[in-house]
């Protein structure tokens, strides 16, 4: 089987490129041939199982013009590769690129699937983009819902949303994100200082990640637990705002901004923490709680789609209402002062994500792709 993986960015930071790279790795382990179509790849990095095809684009944000440029050149790149070596199925991770892929799929009768990683109709997510881009993304979502042979939805919210836009029930598959359990596992770390309690946040500094609500919860937490320490891993344009907020609240000596951390070092940070807090307002299907739980670290997360699929209240963590700093403070305090609760949640953490292993999920994806290919050829 020969799969075309399509996304404007393959090597970039962020969850979607990471998921695509994981897919490529696990598919090639199953002897699936992969061709990656992206704007940031180099054909020199190709090997027997994975080939890279660079697709031209420009950085023009209004109305996602850069995405349409990418889609235009993608169409011709797909034809060029298909003539040399038949492409069996398309897997698209970029809703604007879908237009070029769709045209190719219809002409050459190749099944086309699309991964939908986020739900643009979510009010919080809409605020993360300019109105012109939001308008285009909504059009894209409708077109993908009707044009794709199969939709991989990474959360229940997305699955329901795509059906509401016209996707047939049988064409929508819930495919929650997965991780490599060999990569993310409990690590031996240097013991913390005496009595020190470490609370983690890992993520981009976007408003939808809710970091402000965690920082505003810190004064109450340290009032009850003076030994608490907060490691903030990530970065973004709002970094200075959060630094200033920490100073205003008088907690600069308790909150440590670690910046971005390479993926291979994250297991040590997770393993060294007592709790991970993910106070997001909107998610696709968050990878961070999966990674933390795989390393044995319980999670306090917002009660929203994309997190409730992973965090089970009072089993591997606690669920709280979003935008509630008081609830965050109460949940963190409850866990850190109750040693038996912390031990129980930690003991359940690793086993609770066994079903999210790429080793287990990749066979399901391959089987569905094979069925689509056979069906199209008939």
GUROZA-361301 format. One line per field, with one value per residue: z, y, x of N, C-alpha, C in turn; residue number from 0. Coordinates in steps of 0.2 Angstrom, whole numbers, padded with zeros to 4 digits, m for minus. Last residue first. Layout:
residues N
n_z <- c(Z_...) .
n_y <- c(Y_...) .
n_x <- c(X_...) .
ca_z <- c(Z_...) .
ca_y <- c(Y_...) .
ca_x <- c(X_...) .
c_z <- c(Z_...) .
c_y <- c(Y_...) .
c_x <- c(X_...) .
i <- c(NUM_...) .
***
This chain:
residues 378
n_z <- c(m0035_m0031_m0019_m0011_m0009_m0002_0010_0016_0018_0028_0039_0041_0046_0058_0065_0067_0075_0089_0095_0093_0099_0112_0120_0129_0140_0149_0161_0165_0170_0182_0193_0201_0203_0210_0222_0226_0229_0239_0249_0252_0250_0246_0232_0229_0234_0227_0214_0216_0221_0210_0200_0206_0205_0191_0178_0165_0165_0179_0180_0185_0190_0187_0185_0194_0196_0179_0167_0152_0139_0135_0141_0131_0120_0128_0145_0160_0161_0172_0180_0180_0186_0178_0171_0158_0153_0158_0149_0136_0138_0140_0127_0116_0115_0102_0102_0114_0124_0136_0148_0159_0164_0175_0182_0197_0200_0189_0183_0172_0164_0162_0155_0144_0137_0129_0116_0112_0120_0127_0128_0145_0159_0171_0187_0201_0213_0212_0207_0214_0214_0204_0196_0192_0184_0174_0168_0162_0154_0145_0139_0131_0121_0110_0118_0125_0138_0154_0170_0186_0202_0218_0236_0249_0254_0252_0254_0247_0235_0230_0229_0219_0208_0200_0190_0183_0178_0170_0160_0152_0142_0128_0121_0121_0120_0122_0122_0136_0152_0169_0185_0201_0214_0230_0242_0253_0248_0230_0220_0213_0196_0189_0178_0170_0163_0145_0129_0121_0121_0118_0108_0106_0097_0096_0090_0079_0073_0056_0045_0036_0042_0041_0030_0033_0036_0047_0057_0055_0061_0074_0079_0078_0086_0099_0100_0090_0078_0064_0048_0035_0018_0007_0007_0004_0015_0024_0016_0015_0028_0031_0022_0028_0039_0034_0029_0042_0048_0040_0043_0057_0063_0077_0090_0090_0087_0099_0106_0098_0086_0073_0071_0079_0074_0065_0054_0040_0027_0011_m0004_m0017_m0034_m0047_m0054_m0052_m0038_m0033_m0038_m0030_m0017_m0017_m0017_m0006_0005_0009_0019_0029_0031_0030_0021_0012_m0001_m0009_m0018_m0032_m0042_m0048_m0059_m0058_m0045_m0046_m0054_m0046_m0035_m0041_m0045_m0032_m0026_m0031_m0025_m0011_m0009_m0012_m0002_0009_0007_0010_0021_0022_0026_0025_0016_0012_m0001_m0008_m0016_m0009_m0010_m0004_0002_0006_0014_0011_0006_0009_0009_0010_m0002_m0003_0012_0018_0019_0013_0007_0006_0008_0005_0011_0011_0025_0035_0047_0048_0041_0051_0061_0054_0050_0063_0067_0059_0062_0075_0073_0066_0077_0088_0085_0073_0057_0048_0040_0034_0026_0022_0018_0012_0003_0003_m0004_0000) .
n_y <- c(m0008_0002_0006_m0006_m0006_0006_0004_m0007_m0001_0008_m0001_m0006_0005_0008_m0004_m0004_0007_0005_m0002_0007_0019_0018_0019_0009_0013_0023_0017_0013_0025_0029_0022_0027_0040_0039_0033_0043_0054_0048_0047_0060_0075_0086_0085_0085_0097_0106_0104_0108_0121_0127_0125_0132_0145_0147_0142_0139_0123_0112_0097_0081_0072_0055_0043_0044_0056_0056_0052_0059_0056_0062_0075_0081_0082_0092_0096_0100_0101_0091_0085_0069_0059_0051_0040_0042_0042_0054_0063_0059_0063_0077_0080_0079_0081_0083_0098_0110_0124_0128_0119_0116_0104_0100_0085_0082_0080_0077_0068_0063_0075_0077_0065_0066_0077_0075_0073_0085_0099_0113_0130_0137_0137_0147_0144_0151_0155_0168_0175_0179_0191_0195_0202_0191_0184_0194_0194_0182_0183_0192_0186_0176_0177_0170_0156_0140_0127_0123_0128_0121_0127_0120_0120_0123_0128_0126_0137_0146_0140_0141_0154_0158_0150_0153_0161_0151_0144_0154_0156_0144_0141_0138_0149_0158_0149_0144_0126_0116_0110_0112_0103_0105_0097_0099_0095_0088_0092_0092_0077_0065_0064_0050_0037_0038_0030_0034_0037_0027_0017_0022_0035_0039_0045_0053_0043_0043_0039_0042_0044_0037_0034_0046_0058_0076_0088_0094_0085_0077_0086_0086_0073_0074_0084_0079_0067_0069_0067_0058_0056_0052_0047_0053_0071_0080_0084_0088_0097_0107_0111_0115_0126_0135_0137_0143_0155_0161_0161_0171_0182_0184_0175_0164_0162_0162_0149_0142_0146_0141_0129_0128_0121_0109_0099_0089_0077_0070_0062_0053_0047_0035_0039_0043_0054_0064_0064_0066_0079_0086_0084_0090_0104_0104_0101_0112_0116_0107_0095_0081_0067_0054_0044_0029_0024_0030_0022_0031_0040_0046_0051_0061_0070_0072_0078_0090_0096_0098_0107_0119_0122_0121_0132_0142_0140_0143_0157_0162_0164_0176_0182_0176_0170_0163_0151_0135_0119_0105_0091_0075_0061_0044_0030_0018_0021_0039_0057_0069_0075_0082_0090_0100_0110_0108_0091_0075_0059_0043_0027_0010_m0001_m0009_m0005_0005_0015_0018_0024_0036_0042_0045_0054_0064_0068_0072_0083_0092_0094_0100_0108_0113_0105_0096_0098_0109_0106_0088_0072_0057_0044_0026_0011_m0006) .
n_x <- c(m0066_m0058_m0064_m0063_m0049_m0047_m0055_m0048_m0036_m0040_m0043_m0031_m0024_m0030_m0028_m0014_m0012_m0015_m0005_0006_0001_m0010_m0021_m0023_m0016_m0019_m0021_m0008_m0003_m0012_m0014_m0005_m0009_m0020_m0014_m0006_m0015_m0022_m0012_m0009_m0016_m0011_m0012_m0026_m0031_m0023_m0029_m0042_m0042_m0036_m0046_m0057_m0052_m0051_m0059_m0060_m0069_m0071_m0061_m0056_m0041_m0035_m0038_m0050_m0056_m0061_m0050_m0044_m0048_m0060_m0059_m0052_m0060_m0072_m0069_m0065_m0047_m0038_m0024_m0017_m0002_0011_0016_0018_0006_0001_0009_0003_m0010_m0009_m0004_m0013_m0031_m0039_m0042_m0049_m0052_m0047_m0036_m0027_m0019_m0007_0001_0010_0023_0037_0046_0039_0039_0053_0056_0048_0054_0065_0060_0055_0063_0054_0053_0053_0051_0047_0041_0035_0040_0044_0033_0022_0015_0007_0016_0023_0014_0012_0024_0024_0013_0017_0028_0021_0012_0018_0027_0030_0034_0031_0033_0032_0030_0029_0025_0027_0015_0000_m0008_m0002_0000_m0014_m0016_m0007_m0011_m0022_m0016_m0010_m0022_m0027_m0017_m0018_m0028_m0027_m0032_m0022_m0006_0007_0007_0013_0011_0014_0015_0021_0029_0034_0047_0052_0068_0070_0068_0080_0081_0072_0068_0052_0038_0037_0036_0042_0033_0021_0018_0000_m0014_m0031_m0045_m0055_m0071_m0075_m0088_m0095_m0107_m0114_m0109_m0108_m0115_m0112_m0114_m0103_m0094_m0098_m0096_m0082_m0078_m0082_m0075_m0059_m0053_m0059_m0057_m0068_m0068_m0069_m0074_m0085_m0092_m0082_m0074_m0084_m0085_m0071_m0070_m0078_m0071_m0059_m0064_m0067_m0055_m0048_m0055_m0054_m0039_m0040_m0045_m0058_m0062_m0060_m0071_m0082_m0080_m0078_m0066_m0059_m0045_m0041_m0046_m0039_m0047_m0045_m0049_m0045_m0044_m0047_m0041_m0051_m0052_m0040_m0037_m0047_m0042_m0030_m0034_m0042_m0034_m0027_m0036_m0035_m0023_m0020_m0025_m0021_m0025_m0020_m0011_m0001_0010_0023_0023_0011_0011_0020_0012_0000_0006_0010_m0002_m0008_0001_m0001_m0014_m0012_m0003_m0012_m0021_m0013_m0010_m0023_m0032_m0037_m0021_m0007_0005_0019_0018_0024_0027_0032_0043_0041_0050_0046_0050_0057_0070_0070_0074_0080_0080_0069_0063_0049_0040_0028_0024_0020_0027_0023_0026_0021_0021_0027_0025_0034_0027_0017_0025_0030_0018_0013_0022_0021_0008_0009_0018_0009_0000_0007_0023_0035_0038_0039_0028_0015_0004_0002_m0002_0004_m0001_0003_0002_0004) .
ca_z <- c(m0038_m0037_m0024_m0013_m0012_m0008_0005_0013_0014_0022_0036_0039_0040_0052_0064_0063_0068_0084_0095_0092_0091_0110_0115_0123_0135_0142_0158_0162_0165_0176_0188_0200_0199_0204_0218_0225_0224_0233_0246_0249_0251_0253_0235_0227_0236_0234_0215_0214_0225_0216_0199_0205_0211_0195_0185_0167_0162_0174_0183_0180_0192_0188_0183_0192_0202_0185_0170_0159_0142_0132_0144_0137_0119_0123_0139_0157_0160_0166_0182_0176_0185_0181_0178_0162_0151_0161_0156_0138_0136_0145_0133_0117_0118_0107_0098_0112_0118_0135_0141_0160_0157_0175_0176_0194_0204_0192_0189_0178_0167_0166_0162_0149_0140_0136_0119_0114_0115_0128_0124_0138_0156_0164_0183_0194_0213_0215_0203_0214_0219_0209_0199_0196_0190_0179_0171_0166_0159_0149_0143_0137_0127_0110_0113_0124_0132_0148_0164_0180_0196_0213_0229_0245_0253_0251_0258_0253_0239_0231_0234_0226_0211_0205_0195_0186_0182_0175_0164_0157_0148_0133_0122_0125_0117_0126_0119_0130_0145_0163_0178_0197_0207_0226_0236_0253_0253_0236_0221_0218_0202_0189_0184_0170_0169_0151_0135_0121_0123_0125_0108_0108_0101_0095_0095_0079_0079_0061_0051_0034_0041_0048_0031_0032_0030_0041_0056_0053_0054_0070_0079_0074_0079_0096_0099_0096_0084_0069_0054_0040_0026_0007_0009_m0001_0009_0026_0018_0009_0025_0035_0021_0021_0040_0038_0025_0036_0051_0040_0036_0054_0060_0070_0089_0092_0082_0094_0109_0099_0093_0075_0070_0077_0078_0072_0057_0048_0030_0018_m0001_m0011_m0028_m0044_m0054_m0058_m0042_m0031_m0040_m0038_m0019_m0016_m0023_m0012_0003_0005_0013_0026_0031_0037_0021_0019_0001_m0005_m0017_m0025_m0041_m0044_m0058_m0064_m0047_m0042_m0056_m0053_m0034_m0038_m0050_m0037_m0023_m0033_m0032_m0014_m0008_m0016_m0008_0009_0007_0003_0020_0018_0025_0030_0015_0018_0001_m0005_m0015_m0012_m0007_m0010_0003_0001_0015_0013_0003_0009_0007_0016_0000_m0006_0006_0017_0023_0010_0012_0002_0012_0002_0012_0008_0021_0027_0045_0052_0038_0045_0062_0057_0045_0058_0071_0059_0055_0074_0077_0062_0070_0088_0086_0080_0062_0053_0042_0038_0024_0026_0015_0018_0002_0006_m0005_0000) .
ca_y <- c(m0012_m0002_0011_m0003_m0012_0005_0009_m0008_m0006_0011_0004_m0011_0001_0013_m0002_m0009_0008_0008_m0005_0000_0018_0016_0025_0009_0008_0025_0021_0008_0022_0033_0021_0020_0039_0042_0030_0037_0055_0050_0041_0056_0068_0085_0086_0079_0090_0105_0103_0101_0116_0128_0122_0125_0142_0146_0142_0146_0128_0116_0103_0085_0076_0063_0044_0037_0052_0059_0050_0060_0054_0056_0069_0080_0082_0087_0098_0095_0104_0094_0089_0075_0061_0057_0039_0043_0036_0048_0063_0059_0056_0072_0081_0074_0083_0077_0093_0105_0120_0130_0121_0120_0106_0103_0090_0083_0076_0081_0072_0059_0072_0082_0066_0061_0078_0076_0067_0080_0094_0107_0124_0137_0133_0146_0143_0149_0149_0163_0174_0171_0189_0191_0206_0196_0181_0192_0200_0184_0178_0194_0192_0174_0179_0177_0159_0147_0130_0121_0129_0121_0126_0123_0119_0119_0133_0121_0130_0148_0140_0134_0150_0161_0148_0149_0164_0155_0141_0152_0161_0145_0142_0133_0143_0159_0152_0149_0133_0118_0109_0114_0105_0105_0100_0097_0099_0091_0089_0095_0084_0067_0066_0057_0039_0039_0033_0029_0040_0033_0015_0020_0029_0040_0040_0053_0048_0040_0042_0037_0047_0040_0028_0043_0052_0069_0084_0098_0090_0074_0084_0092_0076_0068_0085_0085_0067_0070_0065_0064_0053_0057_0045_0046_0065_0077_0081_0084_0091_0104_0109_0110_0120_0133_0135_0136_0150_0161_0158_0164_0180_0182_0181_0166_0161_0168_0154_0141_0148_0148_0130_0130_0128_0111_0104_0089_0084_0070_0069_0054_0052_0037_0037_0038_0047_0063_0063_0060_0074_0087_0081_0083_0101_0106_0096_0108_0120_0107_0102_0084_0075_0056_0051_0032_0020_0032_0023_0025_0036_0043_0045_0055_0068_0069_0072_0086_0094_0094_0100_0116_0122_0116_0125_0141_0139_0136_0152_0162_0157_0171_0183_0174_0175_0165_0157_0139_0127_0108_0098_0079_0068_0049_0036_0018_0016_0033_0051_0065_0072_0075_0090_0094_0111_0114_0096_0081_0065_0049_0033_0015_0003_m0010_m0010_m0001_0011_0015_0018_0031_0040_0041_0047_0061_0066_0066_0078_0089_0091_0093_0108_0112_0111_0096_0092_0108_0111_0094_0079_0061_0050_0032_0017_0000) .
ca_x <- c(m0072_m0056_m0064_m0070_m0052_m0044_m0057_m0055_m0036_m0037_m0049_m0036_m0022_m0030_m0035_m0017_m0010_m0020_m0012_0007_0002_m0004_m0019_m0027_m0013_m0018_m0027_m0013_0000_m0011_m0019_m0004_m0003_m0021_m0019_m0003_m0010_m0026_m0016_m0004_m0019_m0011_m0005_m0021_m0034_m0023_m0021_m0040_m0044_m0032_m0039_m0057_m0053_m0045_m0061_m0060_m0064_m0074_m0063_m0059_m0047_m0034_m0031_m0047_m0055_m0062_m0056_m0044_m0042_m0059_m0063_m0048_m0053_m0071_m0071_m0070_m0054_m0040_m0030_m0019_m0010_0009_0014_0024_0010_m0001_0010_0010_m0008_m0012_0000_m0008_m0024_m0038_m0044_m0044_m0053_m0054_m0038_m0033_m0021_m0013_0000_0003_0018_0031_0048_0041_0033_0049_0059_0047_0048_0066_0063_0051_0063_0058_0051_0053_0056_0046_0047_0033_0036_0049_0039_0023_0020_0004_0010_0026_0017_0006_0022_0029_0012_0011_0029_0026_0010_0018_0022_0032_0031_0035_0029_0036_0026_0033_0023_0033_0021_0006_m0010_m0004_0006_m0011_m0020_m0006_m0005_m0023_m0020_m0006_m0018_m0031_m0019_m0013_m0030_m0024_m0037_m0027_m0012_0004_0008_0008_0015_0010_0017_0015_0030_0029_0045_0045_0064_0072_0067_0075_0084_0074_0071_0059_0041_0036_0034_0045_0040_0022_0022_0007_m0010_m0023_m0042_m0049_m0067_m0072_m0084_m0089_m0102_m0113_m0113_m0104_m0116_m0111_m0119_m0109_m0093_m0098_m0103_m0086_m0077_m0085_m0082_m0063_m0049_m0061_m0054_m0065_m0068_m0072_m0070_m0080_m0095_m0087_m0072_m0082_m0091_m0074_m0066_m0080_m0078_m0059_m0061_m0072_m0060_m0046_m0055_m0060_m0043_m0039_m0038_m0055_m0063_m0055_m0064_m0081_m0079_m0084_m0066_m0066_m0048_m0038_m0049_m0039_m0045_m0047_m0046_m0049_m0040_m0051_m0038_m0048_m0058_m0043_m0033_m0047_m0049_m0030_m0030_m0045_m0039_m0024_m0036_m0041_m0024_m0020_m0024_m0022_m0023_m0024_m0017_m0004_0003_0022_0029_0013_0006_0022_0019_0000_0002_0015_0002_m0012_0000_0005_m0013_m0016_m0001_m0006_m0023_m0015_m0005_m0021_m0028_m0041_m0028_m0012_0000_0016_0020_0019_0028_0027_0042_0040_0048_0049_0047_0050_0066_0073_0070_0079_0087_0069_0068_0053_0046_0032_0024_0019_0025_0026_0024_0025_0017_0029_0021_0035_0032_0015_0022_0035_0023_0009_0021_0027_0009_0005_0020_0015_m0002_0004_0016_0033_0036_0044_0029_0021_0009_0001_m0002_0003_0001_m0001_0006_0000) .
c_z <- c(m0042_m0039_m0031_m0019_m0015_m0012_m0002_0009_0011_0017_0029_0036_0037_0046_0058_0061_0064_0077_0090_0091_0089_0102_0112_0118_0129_0137_0151_0159_0161_0170_0181_0194_0197_0200_0211_0220_0222_0227_0240_0246_0248_0255_0242_0231_0235_0236_0223_0215_0223_0221_0206_0204_0211_0202_0189_0174_0165_0172_0178_0183_0186_0190_0184_0190_0200_0191_0177_0162_0149_0135_0141_0141_0125_0121_0134_0151_0158_0166_0175_0179_0183_0181_0182_0170_0155_0159_0159_0145_0138_0144_0139_0124_0119_0109_0102_0106_0116_0129_0141_0153_0158_0167_0176_0187_0201_0196_0192_0184_0173_0168_0166_0155_0145_0140_0126_0117_0117_0123_0126_0135_0149_0161_0175_0190_0206_0215_0205_0209_0219_0215_0205_0200_0194_0185_0176_0171_0164_0155_0148_0142_0133_0117_0114_0119_0131_0142_0158_0174_0190_0206_0224_0238_0249_0249_0258_0258_0246_0236_0235_0231_0218_0210_0201_0191_0186_0180_0170_0162_0154_0140_0127_0127_0122_0123_0123_0127_0140_0157_0173_0190_0203_0219_0232_0247_0253_0241_0228_0219_0207_0196_0184_0177_0168_0157_0140_0128_0124_0127_0115_0108_0102_0099_0094_0084_0079_0067_0056_0039_0038_0047_0038_0034_0029_0035_0050_0053_0051_0063_0074_0074_0075_0089_0096_0095_0091_0076_0059_0046_0030_0014_0009_0000_0004_0021_0020_0011_0019_0031_0025_0020_0033_0038_0028_0031_0046_0043_0036_0047_0057_0068_0082_0091_0084_0088_0103_0102_0094_0083_0072_0077_0075_0076_0064_0050_0037_0021_0006_m0007_m0022_m0038_m0050_m0059_m0049_m0036_m0039_m0041_m0027_m0018_m0023_m0018_m0004_0002_0008_0020_0026_0037_0028_0020_0008_m0002_m0013_m0024_m0033_m0041_m0054_m0064_m0053_m0044_m0052_m0055_m0041_m0037_m0047_m0042_m0029_m0031_m0034_m0022_m0012_m0016_m0013_0002_0006_0002_0013_0017_0020_0028_0019_0017_0008_m0003_m0012_m0011_m0012_m0008_m0003_0003_0010_0014_0005_0005_0008_0015_0006_m0004_0004_0011_0023_0014_0010_0007_0007_0005_0008_0009_0018_0023_0037_0050_0042_0041_0056_0058_0048_0053_0066_0062_0055_0067_0076_0066_0067_0082_0086_0080_0069_0058_0048_0041_0028_0025_0021_0017_0009_0005_m0002_0000) .
c_y <- c(m0007_m0006_0007_0001_m0009_0000_0008_m0002_m0007_0005_0006_m0006_m0003_0009_0003_m0007_0002_0008_m0002_m0004_0011_0015_0024_0015_0008_0020_0023_0011_0017_0029_0024_0018_0032_0040_0032_0033_0048_0050_0042_0050_0063_0078_0085_0079_0084_0099_0102_0100_0109_0122_0122_0121_0134_0143_0141_0147_0135_0121_0107_0091_0080_0066_0052_0039_0045_0054_0052_0057_0053_0052_0063_0074_0081_0088_0092_0098_0099_0097_0092_0078_0068_0059_0045_0042_0036_0042_0057_0058_0055_0065_0077_0074_0078_0078_0086_0101_0116_0126_0123_0123_0110_0106_0093_0087_0076_0076_0076_0062_0068_0079_0072_0062_0072_0077_0068_0074_0088_0102_0119_0131_0134_0143_0142_0149_0146_0156_0168_0170_0182_0189_0202_0200_0186_0189_0199_0189_0179_0189_0193_0180_0178_0180_0166_0149_0137_0123_0128_0122_0127_0122_0123_0118_0129_0125_0125_0142_0143_0135_0144_0157_0151_0148_0160_0159_0146_0148_0159_0151_0143_0135_0138_0153_0153_0153_0138_0124_0111_0113_0108_0107_0099_0100_0096_0095_0093_0092_0086_0074_0068_0059_0046_0040_0032_0032_0035_0037_0022_0018_0027_0034_0042_0047_0047_0045_0039_0041_0042_0043_0031_0038_0049_0064_0077_0094_0094_0080_0081_0091_0082_0071_0080_0086_0073_0069_0067_0062_0059_0054_0051_0044_0058_0071_0078_0080_0086_0097_0105_0107_0114_0126_0132_0133_0143_0155_0156_0159_0173_0180_0179_0172_0163_0168_0160_0147_0147_0150_0137_0131_0132_0118_0106_0094_0084_0077_0068_0060_0053_0042_0039_0035_0042_0056_0061_0059_0067_0081_0081_0080_0093_0103_0098_0103_0116_0111_0103_0092_0077_0063_0052_0039_0024_0028_0025_0026_0029_0038_0042_0049_0062_0066_0068_0079_0089_0092_0096_0108_0118_0116_0120_0134_0138_0135_0145_0157_0157_0165_0178_0176_0173_0171_0159_0146_0130_0116_0101_0086_0072_0056_0041_0024_0016_0028_0045_0058_0067_0071_0083_0095_0104_0114_0102_0087_0071_0055_0039_0022_0009_m0006_m0011_m0007_0005_0011_0014_0024_0034_0038_0042_0054_0062_0064_0071_0083_0088_0090_0101_0111_0109_0102_0092_0101_0111_0099_0084_0068_0054_0039_0023_0006) .
c_x <- c(m0076_m0061_m0062_m0069_m0059_m0047_m0054_m0057_m0043_m0037_m0046_m0042_m0027_m0028_m0035_m0024_m0013_m0019_m0016_0000_0002_m0004_m0012_m0026_m0017_m0015_m0026_m0019_m0005_m0008_m0017_m0009_m0002_m0015_m0020_m0008_m0007_m0020_m0019_m0007_m0014_m0014_m0005_m0015_m0029_m0025_m0020_m0033_m0042_m0035_m0035_m0050_m0053_m0046_m0054_m0061_m0065_m0069_m0067_m0062_m0050_m0041_m0030_m0039_m0052_m0061_m0056_m0051_m0042_m0053_m0062_m0052_m0049_m0063_m0069_m0073_m0059_m0046_m0032_m0025_m0011_0001_0012_0022_0016_0003_0007_0012_m0001_m0010_m0003_m0004_m0019_m0031_m0045_m0047_m0048_m0056_m0045_m0037_m0028_m0014_m0007_0004_0011_0026_0043_0043_0034_0043_0055_0050_0046_0060_0065_0054_0059_0058_0056_0051_0057_0052_0046_0039_0035_0046_0044_0029_0022_0008_0007_0021_0020_0009_0016_0027_0018_0011_0023_0027_0015_0016_0022_0026_0033_0031_0033_0032_0031_0030_0027_0031_0027_0012_m0004_m0005_0004_m0005_m0017_m0010_m0005_m0017_m0022_m0010_m0013_m0027_m0023_m0014_m0025_m0025_m0034_m0031_m0017_m0001_0005_0010_0010_0014_0012_0017_0024_0029_0039_0043_0057_0066_0069_0074_0079_0078_0074_0062_0049_0039_0032_0043_0044_0029_0024_0011_m0003_m0020_m0034_m0045_m0061_m0069_m0082_m0085_m0096_m0107_m0110_m0109_m0113_m0112_m0118_m0115_m0100_m0098_m0103_m0093_m0081_m0084_m0085_m0071_m0053_m0057_m0055_m0063_m0065_m0072_m0073_m0076_m0091_m0091_m0077_m0079_m0089_m0080_m0069_m0076_m0080_m0066_m0061_m0070_m0066_m0051_m0053_m0060_m0049_m0042_m0036_m0047_m0059_m0056_m0059_m0074_m0078_m0085_m0073_m0066_m0055_m0041_m0046_m0041_m0045_m0044_m0049_m0045_m0044_m0047_m0041_m0045_m0056_m0049_m0037_m0043_m0049_m0037_m0030_m0041_m0042_m0029_m0032_m0041_m0030_m0021_m0025_m0020_m0025_m0021_m0022_m0010_0002_0015_0027_0019_0008_0017_0021_0007_0002_0012_0008_m0007_m0003_0004_m0007_m0015_m0005_m0003_m0018_m0018_m0007_m0015_m0025_m0037_m0031_m0019_m0006_0011_0016_0022_0022_0027_0037_0039_0047_0046_0050_0046_0058_0069_0074_0075_0086_0075_0069_0058_0050_0039_0028_0019_0025_0023_0027_0022_0022_0024_0022_0031_0035_0021_0019_0031_0028_0014_0018_0026_0016_0007_0016_0018_0004_0002_0013_0025_0035_0043_0034_0022_0015_0006_m0003_0003_m0001_0003_0001_0004) .
i <- c(377_376_375_374_373_372_371_370_369_368_367_366_365_364_363_362_361_360_359_358_357_356_355_354_353_352_351_350_349_348_347_346_345_344_343_342_341_340_339_338_337_336_335_334_333_332_331_330_329_328_327_326_325_324_323_322_321_320_319_318_317_316_315_314_313_312_311_310_309_308_307_306_305_304_303_302_301_300_299_298_297_296_295_294_293_292_291_290_289_288_287_286_285_284_283_282_281_280_279_278_277_276_275_274_273_272_271_270_269_268_267_266_265_264_263_262_261_260_259_258_257_256_255_254_253_252_251_250_249_248_247_246_245_244_243_242_241_240_239_238_237_236_235_234_233_232_231_230_229_228_227_226_225_224_223_222_221_220_219_218_217_216_215_214_213_212_211_210_209_208_207_206_205_204_203_202_201_200_199_198_197_196_195_194_193_192_191_190_189_188_187_186_185_184_183_182_181_180_179_178_177_176_175_174_173_172_171_170_169_168_167_166_165_164_163_162_161_160_159_158_157_156_155_154_153_152_151_150_149_148_147_146_145_144_143_142_141_140_139_138_137_136_135_134_133_132_131_130_129_128_127_126_125_124_123_122_121_120_119_118_117_116_115_114_113_112_111_110_109_108_107_106_105_104_103_102_101_100_99_98_97_96_95_94_93_92_91_90_89_88_87_86_85_84_83_82_81_80_79_78_77_76_75_74_73_72_71_70_69_68_67_66_65_64_63_62_61_60_59_58_57_56_55_54_53_52_51_50_49_48_47_46_45_44_43_42_41_40_39_38_37_36_35_34_33_32_31_30_29_28_27_26_25_24_23_22_21_20_19_18_17_16_15_14_13_12_11_10_9_8_7_6_5_4_3_2_1_0) .
***
